[in-house]
C-alpha cells in the first residue's frame, strides 16, 4: 500500500487507515504514473504539495 502519515508523537511514518485517504493516495499515484507534476496533482485533489508527497511515499 502506498502512502504514509507522519505520527508526530512517536516520530514514525504510519500506513494510511481511512478508505478516503487511501483512495486519494491511489489517485495521486495513478496521476503521477501518467507523468503529471505534483503541483497539478495537488491542485486537482485540493491538497498541498507536501501532502501529495506523503501520499506518494512507498
C-alpha positions in Angstrom: 0.0 0.0 0.0 1.3 3.4 -0.9 1.0 6.5 1.3 2.1 7.3 4.8 1.0 9.6 7.6 3.6 11.2 10.0 2.8 10.3 13.6 4.4 13.2 15.4 4.0 11.7 18.9 6.2 8.6 18.0 8.2 10.2 15.2 7.3 7.3 12.9 5.7 7.0 9.5 2.4 5.0 9.7 0.4 3.4 7.0 -2.8 5.1 5.8 -6.0 3.9 7.6 -9.0 5.8 6.2 -10.5 4.5 3.0 -11.0 8.0 1.6 -7.3 8.8 2.2 -6.3 5.5 0.6 -8.4 6.4 -2.4 -6.6 9.8 -2.7 -3.3 8.1 -2.5 -4.2 5.7 -5.2 -5.5 8.5 -7.4 -2.3 10.6 -6.8 -0.1 7.5 -7.6 -2.0 6.9 -10.9 -1.7 10.6 -11.9 2.0 10.7 -11.0 2.5 7.5 -13.0 0.9 9.2 -16.0 3.6 11.9 -15.8 1.6 14.6 -14.1 3.6 17.1 -12.0 3.0 17.1 -8.2 1.8 20.7 -8.3 -1.1 19.8 -10.7 -2.0 16.7 -8.7 -2.2 18.9 -5.6 -4.4 21.4 -7.4 -6.8 18.7 -8.7 -7.0 16.9 -5.3 -7.2 20.2 -3.4 -4.3 19.2 -1.2 -0.8 20.7 -0.5 2.2 19.6 -2.5 3.8 18.2 0.7 0.7 16.1 1.4 0.9 14.7 -2.1 4.5 13.7 -1.5 3.3 12.0 1.7 0.6 10.1 -0.2 3.2 9.0 -2.8 5.6 7.6 -0.1 6.1 3.8 -0.6 
